[in-house]
Amino acid sequence: MGIVSSKLGNLGVVTTTLDEAVNWARTGAMWPLLFGLACCAIEMMSTQASHYDMSRFGMELNRASPRQSDLIIIAGRVSRKMAPVIRQLYDQMASPKWVIAMGDCASCSGVYNNYALVQGVDEVIPVDVYIAGCPPRPEQLIHGILTLHEKIRGDRIAEWAT
Amino acid sequence: MGQSFGAVSGITDVDGPTSVSTWEGNVDELRGLVSERAFTGETMLLNMGPHHPSTHGVLRVLLELDGEEIVSCLPDVGYLHTGIEKTIEAKTYEKGIPLTDRTDYLAPMSNNMVYSMAIEKLVDLDVPYKAQIMRIIGLELTRINSHLVWLGTHALDLGAMSVFLYCFREREYILEMFEIISGQRMMTSYIRPGGVWRDFPPEFLPKLQAFLDFFPRRIDDYENLLTGNPLWIERTQGVGILEPDKALAWGCTGPTLRGSGVNWDLRKAVPYSSYEEFDFDVPVGEHGDVYDRFYCRILEMRESVKILQQAIKKLPAKGPYRSENRKYVMPPRSELGQSMEAVIHHFKLWTEGFATPDKDVYVAIESPRGELGCYVHGTGGNKPRRVHLRTPSFVHISALPVMSEGHLIADLVAIIGSIDIVLGDCDR
């Protein structure tokens, strides 16, 4: 039953903790930033399109503005020219916010150990979930998102407040 | 107007040089690039991208606007620069193939093909007939695959959401076929020097035939939604006109050039991989506007279906799918348990690769976007001195100002969509 911790007979009352209720809401309607970089962005589009249908996880609404989104999926390689832009986009997002590094390039720069790329987006912004693959299959992206949901369900409001 | 203009601010936790961009810092640096009116405040400078949903990746366009009209348009590329050409120089020839996949990630087989053809020309390697036909099947599926993404996103940019969902449904079917033949959905690395990686598995051809049977009807569906749609026509006809002489002068190729009425297709003009045996038409536009470029690509998908149908008939049942020149091409696994010589070849080719003569070659093919060229300079050793890709997206972005100046800013979205750019292809 999702968030329900206990049910008091047929009184029509459900008790739960605030943590669980808030985290349930946060995982159920997460708005990702409409933001793609390279090959992984195409797989991200596949995940959002008809076949895999990310709206099953409340994520069909991609916001083009970072101020309206709470998840940024770094889908692709991060060049040195792009890194400051990503940092600024991240800074513009309102808390609470999460980051998924999709694919090998965003996680650790993958096959490119060269002058052009930042060696993993975690050099620029903090990352919650890393997804391996070049590019990851849509199933892998969905698994990454569910892993993020799991992480969020463990969050405590008290920690956010500090 | 002395304020700082760049969209980016310096950060400290990236080591090494961060962003290098022409337009960072003071507006005065833009003198000569935009009109003088921008400095008196008469026109407005607007930064579009690199994070903008309709730039198809990370293109940044600096716009000078008079009201809603575009006075000048300056594309800034390089936000996806990956150093692929430089990285290939550090690898043996065959190990460069997976990197070529990742330049134009919507048409990986075209990139494999052009790089393999350059190496074949460099070392004078034969390609068996069956492999040539198999390559054509891969290339034409790639063309449909790429055009489907283009159609879906182009329509999405102009407000037609449903086309996107339909296109990705069919694309998923093609990706399944790619997975059957190569083991990967997108980054196939299927076409290798001397032929292809392996033979088609038995379940591939029935699946391809089924696709060819239902796909023309699906194209009809897209056309029902768009071709005669008054809203679509209003947004695309007469917009972003590129005259034939200008298209040629700016080096445009592919559907961007053919939409302007120039009949130039490398599959016909300089046939490669037995394209000369196939019977197909080259769709040519008339006005050079967004609509004509759109319609050229729709017709190209139909022509690709025609080519694929002929290819299935032409595909020999038997025969090698890769050259048997063991100096350059790996022996098949089945030989490794029986022949010492095969083990030696296998070991040699995977550890040190093969040597090429000290000369340079250039080959070009018709990728879904236009002329995709590859320049390879051998050294006499086992690694290339220089690999350069002549990519159509880069050339087409440079022609963007010619098409967009004088138009409304909303039309720029249609124009960017119609030249079908892939920023990975452009910046590589």
Interface residues (C-beta under 8 A of the other chain):
Chain A: L34 F35 G36 L37 A38 C39 A41 I42 E43 M45 S46 A49 S50 H51 A64 G76 R77 S79 R80 K81 M82 A83 P84 V85 R87 Q88 L89 V111 Y112 N114 Y115 A116 L117 V118 E123 V124 C134 P135 R137
Chain B: A7 V8 S9 G10 I11 D13 V14 D15 G16 P17 T18 S19 V20 S21 P50 H51 H52 P53 G57 V58 G78 Y79 L80 H81 T82 G83 I84 K86 T87 P98 L99 R102 Y105 L106 V149 G152 T153 F164 L165 Y166 F168 R169 R171 E172 L175 R185 M186 M187 L423 G424 D427
